[in-house]
Amino acid sequence: MFRHTFATNCYHKGIDVKILSKLLGHADVNITYNVYVHLYGDGFEEMYEALVGK
């Protein structure tokens, strides 16, 4: 549980996913994306709000 919280918080705070992947010991950055990044999505909502001015 702590590992997952650490990883998702690091990603949310802007830590580069490649660095995060190395910290977690993943052989491939795709593992990090698939396991941890899905919680925060790909930033679509923030991008949409920036474009439409909400």
N, CA, C and O atoms as a GROMACS GRO file, in nm:
protein
  216
    1MET      N    1   0.082  -0.118   0.000
    1MET     CA    2   0.000   0.000   0.000
    1MET      C    3   0.087   0.126   0.000
    1MET      O    4   0.058   0.221  -0.073
    2PHE      N    5   0.194   0.127   0.081
    2PHE     CA    6   0.279   0.246   0.087
    2PHE      C    7   0.353   0.268  -0.044
    2PHE      O    8   0.374   0.382  -0.086
    3ARG      N    9   0.390   0.161  -0.109
    3ARG     CA   10   0.459   0.172  -0.237
    3ARG      C   11   0.369   0.239  -0.341
    3ARG      O   12   0.413   0.326  -0.415
    4HIS      N   13   0.246   0.197  -0.344
    4HIS     CA   14   0.150   0.254  -0.439
    4HIS      C   15   0.125   0.402  -0.409
    4HIS      O   16   0.121   0.484  -0.500
    5THR      N   17   0.108   0.434  -0.283
    5THR     CA   18   0.086   0.573  -0.242
    5THR      C   19   0.207   0.659  -0.277
    5THR      O   20   0.192   0.769  -0.330
    6PHE      N   21   0.326   0.609  -0.249
    6PHE     CA   22   0.448   0.681  -0.282
    6PHE      C   23   0.455   0.709  -0.431
    6PHE      O   24   0.480   0.822  -0.473
    7ALA      N   25   0.433   0.606  -0.512
    7ALA     CA   26   0.445   0.620  -0.657
    7ALA      C   27   0.342   0.716  -0.714
    7ALA      O   28   0.375   0.800  -0.798
    8THR      N   29   0.219   0.705  -0.670
    8THR     CA   30   0.115   0.793  -0.725
    8THR      C   31   0.136   0.938  -0.680
    8THR      O   32   0.111   1.030  -0.757
    9ASN      N   33   0.180   0.957  -0.556
    9ASN     CA   34   0.208   1.092  -0.510
    9ASN      C   35   0.326   1.154  -0.584
    9ASN      O   36   0.321   1.272  -0.619
   10CYS      N   37   0.430   1.078  -0.608
   10CYS     CA   38   0.544   1.128  -0.685
   10CYS      C   39   0.500   1.170  -0.824
   10CYS      O   40   0.536   1.278  -0.871
   11TYR      N   41   0.423   1.088  -0.890
   11TYR     CA   42   0.376   1.121  -1.024
   11TYR      C   43   0.289   1.247  -1.021
   11TYR      O   44   0.306   1.336  -1.104
   12HIS      N   45   0.199   1.254  -0.926
   12HIS     CA   46   0.109   1.369  -0.915
   12HIS      C   47   0.186   1.498  -0.890
   12HIS      O   48   0.143   1.605  -0.934
   13LYS      N   49   0.299   1.490  -0.820
   13LYS     CA   50   0.379   1.608  -0.790
   13LYS      C   51   0.478   1.642  -0.902
   13LYS      O   52   0.554   1.737  -0.890
   14GLY      N   53   0.475   1.565  -1.011
   14GLY     CA   54   0.555   1.600  -1.127
   14GLY      C   55   0.687   1.528  -1.144
   14GLY      O   56   0.767   1.566  -1.230
   15ILE      N   57   0.713   1.426  -1.064
   15ILE     CA   58   0.836   1.349  -1.080
   15ILE      C   59   0.831   1.279  -1.216
   15ILE      O   60   0.730   1.218  -1.252
   16ASP      N   61   0.939   1.289  -1.290
   16ASP     CA   62   0.946   1.226  -1.422
   16ASP      C   63   0.921   1.076  -1.408
   16ASP      O   64   0.979   1.010  -1.321
   17VAL      N   65   0.836   1.022  -1.493
   17VAL     CA   66   0.797   0.882  -1.482
   17VAL      C   67   0.916   0.788  -1.507
   17VAL      O   68   0.917   0.676  -1.454
   18LYS      N   69   1.014   0.830  -1.584
   18LYS     CA   70   1.133   0.746  -1.606
   18LYS      C   71   1.213   0.733  -1.478
   18LYS      O   72   1.263   0.625  -1.445
   19ILE      N   73   1.226   0.843  -1.405
   19ILE     CA   74   1.297   0.839  -1.276
   19ILE      C   75   1.219   0.756  -1.177
   19ILE      O   76   1.276   0.674  -1.105
   20LEU      N   77   1.090   0.776  -1.173
   20LEU     CA   78   1.004   0.699  -1.083
   20LEU      C   79   1.013   0.550  -1.113
   20LEU      O   80   1.018   0.468  -1.021
   21SER      N   81   1.016   0.516  -1.240
   21SER     CA   82   1.028   0.377  -1.280
   21SER      C   83   1.157   0.315  -1.228
   21SER      O   84   1.158   0.201  -1.180
   22LYS      N   85   1.267   0.390  -1.238
   22LYS     CA   86   1.395   0.340  -1.187
   22LYS      C   87   1.391   0.325  -1.035
   22LYS      O   88   1.441   0.226  -0.981
   23LEU      N   89   1.332   0.424  -0.966
   23LEU     CA   90   1.322   0.416  -0.820
   23LEU      C   91   1.245   0.292  -0.775
   23LEU      O   92   1.278   0.229  -0.674
   24LEU      N   93   1.142   0.258  -0.852
   24LEU     CA   94   1.059   0.143  -0.818
   24LEU      C   95   1.119   0.010  -0.863
   24LEU      O   96   1.070  -0.096  -0.825
   25GLY      N   97   1.224   0.017  -0.944
   25GLY     CA   98   1.290  -0.105  -0.990
   25GLY      C   99   1.219  -0.174  -1.104
   25GLY      O  100   1.238  -0.294  -1.125
   26HIS      N  101   1.138  -0.101  -1.180
   26HIS     CA  102   1.068  -0.160  -1.293
   26HIS      C  103   1.163  -0.175  -1.412
   26HIS      O  104   1.245  -0.088  -1.438
   27ALA      N  105   1.150  -0.285  -1.481
   27ALA     CA  106   1.233  -0.311  -1.598
   27ALA      C  107   1.192  -0.224  -1.717
   27ALA      O  108   1.272  -0.198  -1.806
   28ASP      N  109   1.067  -0.181  -1.718
   28ASP     CA  110   1.013  -0.105  -1.830
   28ASP      C  111   0.923   0.006  -1.776
   28ASP      O  112   0.844  -0.017  -1.684
   29VAL      N  113   0.935   0.126  -1.833
   29VAL     CA  114   0.855   0.240  -1.788
   29VAL      C  115   0.706   0.215  -1.810
   29VAL      O  116   0.623   0.274  -1.740
   30ASN      N  117   0.671   0.130  -1.903
   30ASN     CA  118   0.530   0.098  -1.927
   30ASN      C  119   0.466   0.031  -1.807
   30ASN      O  120   0.346   0.046  -1.784
   31ILE      N  121   0.545  -0.044  -1.732
   31ILE     CA  122   0.491  -0.105  -1.610
   31ILE      C  123   0.447   0.004  -1.513
   31ILE      O  124   0.340  -0.004  -1.454
   32THR      N  125   0.531   0.106  -1.499
   32THR     CA  126   0.499   0.218  -1.410
   32THR      C  127   0.372   0.288  -1.456
   32THR      O  128   0.284   0.315  -1.375
   33TYR      N  129   0.363   0.316  -1.584
   33TYR     CA  130   0.243   0.381  -1.638
   33TYR      C  131   0.119   0.297  -1.612
   33TYR      O  132   0.017   0.349  -1.564
   34ASN      N  133   0.126   0.170  -1.643
   34ASN     CA  134   0.008   0.084  -1.633
   34ASN      C  135  -0.038   0.059  -1.490
   34ASN      O  136  -0.157   0.041  -1.466
   35VAL      N  137   0.056   0.057  -1.396
   35VAL     CA  138   0.020   0.025  -1.258
   35VAL      C  139  -0.014   0.148  -1.176
   35VAL      O  140  -0.107   0.144  -1.094
   36TYR      N  141   0.059   0.259  -1.196
   36TYR     CA  142   0.045   0.374  -1.107
   36TYR      C  143  -0.016   0.498  -1.170
   36TYR      O  144  -0.093   0.569  -1.105
   37VAL      N  145   0.016   0.526  -1.293
   37VAL     CA  146  -0.025   0.652  -1.355
   37VAL      C  147  -0.174   0.655  -1.386
   37VAL      O  148  -0.232   0.763  -1.395
   38HIS      N  149  -0.236   0.542  -1.404
   38HIS     CA  150  -0.378   0.538  -1.439
   38HIS      C  151  -0.466   0.610  -1.339
   38HIS      O  152  -0.576   0.653  -1.373
   39LEU      N  153  -0.420   0.624  -1.216
   39LEU     CA  154  -0.502   0.691  -1.114
   39LEU      C  155  -0.523   0.838  -1.142
   39LEU      O  156  -0.625   0.896  -1.104
   40TYR      N  157  -0.426   0.899  -1.209
   40TYR     CA  158  -0.436   1.041  -1.238
   40TYR      C  159  -0.460   1.070  -1.384
   40TYR      O  160  -0.465   1.186  -1.424
   41GLY      N  161  -0.476   0.968  -1.464
   41GLY     CA  162  -0.505   0.987  -1.605
   41GLY      C  163  -0.390   1.051  -1.681
   41GLY      O  164  -0.276   1.052  -1.634
   42ASP      N  165  -0.421   1.104  -1.796
   42ASP     CA  166  -0.317   1.159  -1.882
   42ASP      C  167  -0.321   1.311  -1.886
   42ASP      O  168  -0.261   1.372  -1.974
   43GLY      N  169  -0.391   1.373  -1.793
   43GLY     CA  170  -0.398   1.518  -1.788
   43GLY      C  171  -0.501   1.579  -1.881
   43GLY      O  172  -0.502   1.700  -1.903
   44PHE      N  173  -0.589   1.497  -1.935
   44PHE     CA  174  -0.688   1.544  -2.031
   44PHE      C  175  -0.776   1.652  -1.971
   44PHE      O  176  -0.802   1.754  -2.036
   45GLU      N  177  -0.823   1.632  -1.849
   45GLU     CA  178  -0.915   1.729  -1.787
   45GLU      C  179  -0.847   1.865  -1.770
   45GLU      O  180  -0.908   1.969  -1.798
   46GLU      N  181  -0.722   1.865  -1.723
   46GLU     CA  182  -0.651   1.991  -1.706
   46GLU      C  183  -0.628   2.061  -1.839
   46GLU      O  184  -0.642   2.183  -1.849
   47MET      N  185  -0.595   1.984  -1.940
   47MET     CA  186  -0.572   2.041  -2.073
   47MET      C  187  -0.703   2.100  -2.126
   47MET      O  188  -0.704   2.210  -2.182
   48TYR      N  189  -0.812   2.029  -2.110
   48TYR     CA  190  -0.941   2.076  -2.158
   48TYR      C  191  -0.980   2.206  -2.087
   48TYR      O  192  -1.024   2.300  -2.152
   49GLU      N  193  -0.964   2.210  -1.955
   49GLU     CA  194  -0.998   2.331  -1.882
   49GLU      C  195  -0.912   2.450  -1.926
   49GLU      O  196  -0.962   2.562  -1.935
   50ALA      N  197  -0.785   2.426  -1.952
   50ALA     CA  198  -0.697   2.533  -1.998
   50ALA      C  199  -0.740   2.585  -2.134
   50ALA      O  200  -0.731   2.705  -2.161
   51LEU      N  201  -0.787   2.496  -2.219
   51LEU     CA  202  -0.827   2.536  -2.354
   51LEU      C  203  -0.960   2.610  -2.356
   51LEU      O  204  -0.978   2.705  -2.433
   52VAL      N  205  -1.054   2.566  -2.273
   52VAL     CA  206  -1.186   2.629  -2.276
   52VAL      C  207  -1.200   2.740  -2.173
   52VAL      O  208  -1.301   2.811  -2.172
   53GLY      N  209  -1.100   2.756  -2.087
   53GLY     CA  210  -1.099   2.867  -1.992
   53GLY      C  211  -1.187   2.850  -1.872
   53GLY      O  212  -1.236   2.950  -1.818
   54LYS      N  213  -1.210   2.729  -1.828
   54LYS     CA  214  -1.293   2.707  -1.708
   54LYS      C  215  -1.205   2.698  -1.586
   54LYS      O  216  -1.256   2.680  -1.475
   0.00000   0.00000   0.00000
